[in-house]
Amino acid sequence: MKEENPISFVCSLCGRPYAMEAGRDRHLCPVCSGSIEPVYDFHGKKEHYRSILRRGSSHGIWGYRELLPVDPDVVPVTLDEGNTPLLQADHLARELGVRRLYLKNETLNPSYTYKDRFATIAVSMAKHKGRHTIALGSAGNAAAALAAFAARGGMDCFVLLPPGAVQDRARQIRSYGAKLITMEETINDCILMAKRGEDLFGWENVSTATCFHPWAAEGYKTIGYEIGRQLDFRLPDWIVCPVGGGALLSKIYRGCQDMLALGLIDHLPRFAGVQAEGCMPLVRAYETGKAVADDWGVPDTIAFAIADVCTFESATVLSLLRSTGGTAVAVSDPEILEAMQATGRKEAVLAEPASAVTVAGVKKLLAGGTISREESVCCIISGNGVRDLPLMVQGLPEVPRVGVDDVEGLRAAVAAYQKGKE
Ligand SMILES: [Zn+2]
């Protein structure tokens, strides 16, 4: 078995050095609960790193590997993840009433979500360490990503699934050859059980919160790098991001911090974290002025992919929202559903409920005046709604049926659609 990689780690909030100890199941700063992150030394090499970010990556996210915490001799297991489009969404911008709107379309990743940026690193590292089997607790998207990359890497993958996981996700996971085990308990219990499998079966636990895997979570910051490059390093005023465990938002922020440190941008954008009203631990903490979010009770929302009762990275996320003049907001299920359908209809991007929260969130923040109509906004569309088609068509009128040669019936059907448009 090869050694853990030698990169050093610090707390993202208080900057204290953090010692990686084998066997620890959760990495958070013991003093301030900040997220743990690797350290890169840009000193004297800024032009070199700037050229990497200007050039971008043509082999998955591995063109950025000097900015990722992986040993130089790790062989990438990649499915050409990342490099997702940044769409200028003029139709939706008009509907929402904002000057400029971008959609970072993460739905086009190989397993349909941004989690592939994590999975490529986690699986490559596990394989490099000589592991044959990875395991994780996940309600769906993370498991699909890890299962896909395990298949690509010729590894076994065990997935511990909590009750209530969406069946379409479970079928996708099984299609990659992963072995599902359902548990009666919460996602947290599933994650802990995956950890226990390390001793029992020699598994590599690859559960996807930053606190469980501070190495692979760095993959998410490449979303920030890509947005920078795609906009010629003129970032939008706002980046609006769904929040479950919080790693997606905190790592896109981290990517922006890198670009600032390298002089590619001259200020940070403001960040908005969006949750569903049926599970909003971060928003509650933000609104009540807390430094760390308390766990939520029982989630009740269609946005299951962000219905994490624990916002693992809450200390880091709350701090960065406040320090960038950002905000946190929650949206209702009907608002999410409306945003899903509008994003599909106006921009041909099928956003899963947990991603459509961003569009619903922008609408709410515009209405409340937090985001000005003169500003530019980028929504992170984190996962694909092609697996949520029943929700996409919920509430739409029934499809009319016309018989052979029934021209009058056809006229009536077309007229009914025209009437619906008015
Ligand atoms: Zn700390």
Residues whose N, C-alpha, C, O or C-beta is under 5 A from the ligand:
A	BS01	ZN	C11 L13 C14 G15 C29 V31 C32 S33 G34
